[in-house]
Amino acid sequence: MSLTSSMSRRPLILVLASALAITGSCSPVGGDRYTRKQAQKSLLKLEAPGLVIGEFTLTKIVDGDTVRVDGLDSSLRLLGMDTEETFKNEADRRAVETDWKGYVEEKRNKVRPGRIATPTGEVAKEWAKKFFDGTVRVRLERDHPAEIRDRFNRYLSYLFVQKNGTWVNYNVESVRAGMSPYYTKYGFSRRFHDEFVKAQAEAKAAKRGIWQDGIMKYPDYPEREAWWTPRAEFVAKFRVEGAGKDNYLDVTHWDALKQLENLVGKEVHVLGTVDDVRLNERGPARVALNRFPIVFFDRDVLGSSGIMQWKGEYVEVIGIPTIYENKTTKKKQVQIVIDSASQIRLSTVPGLAVPTVSPSP
């Protein structure tokens, strides 16, 4: 079971109170106050690997996929869900009232479906308020023990609430209510995939929330699903191929860099999204996968790999990690040098053609 997720500018986010900013004057939804010491304990729980993070004090409902809890020093992304945005200014609200179609066309991301404020986003916020009514304590759990933060440094979790003595997964229940699609852009849920699939099928069949006809909502859910699903399948394939193998590494895992250091000189398979591509005038080109560097000395290899067109998308990198020491700073870091375009495997992305590369000799 599950509830709601985030679909703000940054997918599925729960904004949290900063541990440094928390004082005894902050009051949670339930009315009890929490102290700086309690907040610091909460933060320690969030940084410890493991499936169950722990229980926290719910302090505020911000919108359909955004709440505040004590002790968090950065955003929390709710897994498997992504509600529509709420209005942040009166200009957007007025534009929707006067010309909904024009508003959607103006706001639409021309490359990929984006996030915009909608009346349906406001409905999701009200639904969340009712769902959490009377709630003081919530429980946070992960999808994988090592998946603590994502590439935007947000904590990752499922949010559970106690209802009639039973812990209910807010993320799943949000999908069941039609407040959010099953959001698979960052991979299928390992723990609750079947529940999410059934919840979404139920919501679609009943035409709940975003699946209703004739309402002001995102008009392009089929396009979103056509983009998310191949991404999720790419991740799922990597997980299956790497099951039980210590040389298959997801670079978002908290211990990935340490594991790569331990595997220096051995072939590894690395999964990540392309964060940045830097074409330096002098020296090699560098591509950051969730801040982990892969290096191209040959620009032709860089171009034929197709990785420059895959910014923000998943890739698998096959190579041998080495340790590089910066001559100026003397700092050392682990990296992978790419000598052949066949070392890069690209996910399937609608509208982007995967380059054909010859296998390594």
KAMO-V511879 format. One record per backbone hydrogen bond with DSSP energy under -1.0 kcal/mol. CO is the residue of the C=O (numbers start at 1). NH is the residue of the N-H. Records with the same first field share a line. If there is no record, write none. Layout:
BEGIN
CO = NH / NH
END
This chain:
BEGIN
2 = 173
5 = 83
6 = 12
14 = 76
18 = 22
23 = 26
28 = 31
32 = 28
35 = 39
36 = 40
37 = 41
38 = 42
39 = 43
40 = 44
41 = 45
42 = 46
43 = 47
51 = 142
54 = 140
56 = 138
57 = 70
58 = 29
60 = 68
63 = 66
66 = 62 / 63
68 = 59 / 60
69 = 17
75 = 155
76 = 14
77 = 157
80 = 183
85 = 118
89 = 93
90 = 94
91 = 95
92 = 96
93 = 97
94 = 98
95 = 99
99 = 103
100 = 104
101 = 105
102 = 106
103 = 107
104 = 108
116 = 85
118 = 122
119 = 123
120 = 124
121 = 125
122 = 126
123 = 127
124 = 128
125 = 129
126 = 130
127 = 131
128 = 132
132 = 135
136 = 58
138 = 56
139 = 160
140 = 53 / 54
141 = 158
144 = 147
145 = 50
146 = 148 / 254
148 = 156
150 = 153
154 = 150
155 = 77
157 = 79
158 = 141
159 = 170
160 = 139
161 = 168
163 = 166
166 = 163
168 = 161
169 = 173
170 = 174
171 = 175
172 = 176
173 = 177
174 = 179
175 = 178
178 = 210
184 = 187
192 = 196
193 = 197
194 = 198
195 = 199
196 = 200
197 = 201
198 = 202
199 = 203
200 = 204
201 = 205
202 = 206
203 = 208
208 = 211
209 = 212
215 = 217
216 = 120
220 = 224
221 = 225
222 = 226
223 = 227
224 = 228
225 = 229
227 = 231
228 = 232
229 = 233
230 = 234
231 = 235
232 = 236
233 = 237
234 = 238
235 = 239
236 = 240
237 = 241
238 = 242
242 = 245
245 = 248
247 = 269
249 = 271
250 = 253
253 = 256
255 = 259
256 = 260
257 = 261
258 = 262
261 = 264
263 = 266
268 = 319
269 = 249
270 = 317
271 = 251
272 = 315
273 = 290
274 = 312
276 = 288
278 = 286
285 = 296
286 = 278
287 = 294
288 = 275 / 276
289 = 292
292 = 289
293 = 336
294 = 287
295 = 338
296 = 285
298 = 302
299 = 303
300 = 304
301 = 305
306 = 309
307 = 310
310 = 313
313 = 274
314 = 347
315 = 272
316 = 345
317 = 270
319 = 268
321 = 265
322 = 335
324 = 333
326 = 330
331 = 326
333 = 324
335 = 322
336 = 295
340 = 343
341 = 344
343 = 318
345 = 316
349 = 352
END
